[in-house]
Amino acid sequence: MYLSQFYVFDGDKPVPLTIRNYTQEDFDQLVQIQSECFPPPFPSELWWNKEQLNNHVRYFPEGALCIEVNGELAGSLTGLCVNFDPNHMEHTWEDITDEGYIKNHDPNGDTLYIVDISVRPKYRKLGLGKQMMQAMYHVVIQKKLVRLLGGGRMPGYHKVVNTMTPDQYLQGVLAGNLKDPVITFLLRCGRVPIGIIKDYLDDEESCNYAALMEWKNPFIIE
Ligand SMILES: CC(C)(COP(=O)(O)OP(=O)(O)OC[C@H]1O[C@@H](n2cnc3c(N)ncnc32)[C@H](O)[C@@H]1OP(=O)(O)O)[C@@H](O)C(=O)NCCC(=O)NCCS
């Protein structure tokens, strides 16, 4: 299981944090965090319910991470293991995560797939999301998996949908000409885009597109 305690900086002020696995006692707070992180137009049916959270803890507890700041829950990061074939990249969030229920978790899978990351709005831009992602990279290394993978929403895309294809948008973010709240964050976490997926998730802001973002285990060279 995972436990790490250290500091992030809020300006010049060190703020103590804990990254650990979440348990049943955290579920109420985790649902509350989802409602703060995915406001309308994001569909509220896609927020966590207790059955999904129970499954995360039951099927793959190592992939159920949360972060606490000053004793308050500030965010979570959840994954499952799947077998991923880079020659068949097309999938939907619903299919690959079993709609967030992760009953398809494969203990022999080679890929840690991210189901969700959320950081409470009042705790954003402190480095908490990045620190949780680093923690999940540790899990990938510890379990000797090939990669961490996930579909990154691109919520800024709807603003330019009339003038740019999703690929042009992603290239614009990669060139540094555009910033996206999720894709730029994932790039800064060390994730690399390997393709665009259409109809990934019911997500108006991203026009249902996602960029498939990979982090490869540096100790496994294929
Ligand atoms: C995406 C999210 C998890 C980021 O969490 P966070 O804790 O604020 O991110 P961090 O502070 O760790 O940021 C890490 C890096 O990403 C950058 N970053 C974070 N949010 C950003 C944004 N909105 N735009 C551009 N860059 C951003 C930071 O500047 C930082 O860069 P640095 O490491 O070079 O200093 C958070 O905004 C969130 O919960 N969003 C809503 C839920 C969501 O859409 N999740 C993704 C589902 S696919």
The ligand as an SDF file (V2000), in Angstrom:
LIG
                    3D

 48 50  0  0  0  0  0  0  0  0999 V2000
   -6.7090   18.7510  -13.9470 C   0  0  0  0  0  0  0  0  0  0  0  0
   -6.5180   18.9050  -12.4260 C   0  0  0  0  0  0  0  0  0  0  0  0
   -6.5430   17.5150  -11.7800 C   0  0  0  0  0  0  0  0  0  0  0  0
   -5.1720   19.6020  -12.1390 C   0  0  0  0  0  0  0  0  0  0  0  0
   -4.9190   19.5650  -10.7480 O   0  0  0  0  0  0  0  0  0  0  0  0
   -3.9400   20.6110   -9.9950 P   0  0  0  0  0  0  0  0  0  0  0  0
   -3.6270   20.0390   -8.6630 O   0  0  0  0  0  0  0  0  0  0  0  0
   -4.5140   21.9780  -10.0250 O   0  0  0  0  0  0  0  0  0  0  0  0
   -2.6450   20.5970  -10.9280 O   0  0  0  0  0  0  0  0  0  0  0  0
   -1.1250   20.8960  -10.4530 P   0  0  0  0  0  0  0  0  0  0  0  0
   -1.1370   22.0640   -9.5200 O   0  0  0  0  0  0  0  0  0  0  0  0
   -0.5030   19.6480   -9.9490 O   0  0  0  0  0  0  0  0  0  0  0  0
   -0.4680   21.3160  -11.8220 O   0  0  0  0  0  0  0  0  0  0  0  0
    0.6430   20.6400  -12.3990 C   0  0  0  0  0  0  0  0  0  0  0  0
    1.1200   21.4510  -13.5740 C   0  0  0  0  0  0  0  0  0  0  0  0
    0.0460   21.5980  -14.5250 O   0  0  0  0  0  0  0  0  0  0  0  0
   -0.2170   22.9760  -14.7740 C   0  0  0  0  0  0  0  0  0  0  0  0
   -1.6570   23.2100  -14.7930 N   0  0  0  0  0  0  0  0  0  0  0  0
   -2.5580   22.8430  -13.8590 C   0  0  0  0  0  0  0  0  0  0  0  0
   -3.7960   23.2780  -14.1990 N   0  0  0  0  0  0  0  0  0  0  0  0
   -3.6430   23.9440  -15.3770 C   0  0  0  0  0  0  0  0  0  0  0  0
   -4.5430   24.6460  -16.2400 C   0  0  0  0  0  0  0  0  0  0  0  0
   -5.8370   24.7860  -15.9300 N   0  0  0  0  0  0  0  0  0  0  0  0
   -4.0420   25.1990  -17.3600 N   0  0  0  0  0  0  0  0  0  0  0  0
   -2.7440   25.0950  -17.6930 C   0  0  0  0  0  0  0  0  0  0  0  0
   -1.8330   24.4540  -16.9010 N   0  0  0  0  0  0  0  0  0  0  0  0
   -2.2920   23.8870  -15.7700 C   0  0  0  0  0  0  0  0  0  0  0  0
    0.3600   23.7150  -13.5560 C   0  0  0  0  0  0  0  0  0  0  0  0
    0.7240   25.0270  -13.9140 O   0  0  0  0  0  0  0  0  0  0  0  0
    1.5430   22.8670  -13.1730 C   0  0  0  0  0  0  0  0  0  0  0  0
    2.6780   23.1910  -13.9440 O   0  0  0  0  0  0  0  0  0  0  0  0
    4.1680   23.0280  -13.3310 P   0  0  0  0  0  0  0  0  0  0  0  0
    4.2710   21.6250  -12.8340 O   0  0  0  0  0  0  0  0  0  0  0  0
    5.0660   23.2860  -14.4650 O   0  0  0  0  0  0  0  0  0  0  0  0
    4.2620   24.0220  -12.2170 O   0  0  0  0  0  0  0  0  0  0  0  0
   -7.6430   19.7860  -11.8270 C   0  0  0  0  0  0  0  0  0  0  0  0
   -7.6860   21.0120  -12.5290 O   0  0  0  0  0  0  0  0  0  0  0  0
   -9.0360   19.1650  -11.8590 C   0  0  0  0  0  0  0  0  0  0  0  0
   -9.4240   18.4500  -10.9330 O   0  0  0  0  0  0  0  0  0  0  0  0
   -9.8360   19.4560  -12.9210 N   0  0  0  0  0  0  0  0  0  0  0  0
  -11.2160   19.0210  -13.0420 C   0  0  0  0  0  0  0  0  0  0  0  0
  -11.3220   17.5510  -13.2170 C   0  0  0  0  0  0  0  0  0  0  0  0
  -10.8110   17.0520  -14.5610 C   0  0  0  0  0  0  0  0  0  0  0  0
  -11.1180   17.5750  -15.6170 O   0  0  0  0  0  0  0  0  0  0  0  0
   -9.9970   15.9930  -14.5000 N   0  0  0  0  0  0  0  0  0  0  0  0
   -9.3850   15.3930  -15.6620 C   0  0  0  0  0  0  0  0  0  0  0  0
  -10.1990   14.2550  -16.1530 C   0  0  0  0  0  0  0  0  0  0  0  0
   -9.4760   13.5600  -17.6280 S   0  0  0  0  0  0  0  0  0  0  0  0
  1  2  1  0
  2  3  1  0
  2  4  1  0
  2 36  1  0
  4  5  1  0
  5  6  1  0
  6  7  2  0
  6  8  1  0
  6  9  1  0
  9 10  1  0
 10 11  2  0
 10 12  1  0
 10 13  1  0
 13 14  1  0
 14 15  1  0
 15 16  1  0
 15 30  1  0
 16 17  1  0
 17 18  1  0
 17 28  1  0
 18 19  1  0
 18 27  1  0
 19 20  2  0
 20 21  1  0
 21 22  1  0
 21 27  2  0
 22 23  1  0
 22 24  2  0
 24 25  1  0
 25 26  2  0
 26 27  1  0
 28 29  1  0
 28 30  1  0
 30 31  1  0
 31 32  1  0
 32 33  2  0
 32 34  1  0
 32 35  1  0
 36 37  1  0
 36 38  1  0
 38 39  2  0
 38 40  1  0
 40 41  1  0
 41 42  1  0
 42 43  1  0
 43 44  2  0
 43 45  1  0
 45 46  1  0
 46 47  1  0
 47 48  1  0
M  END
$$$$
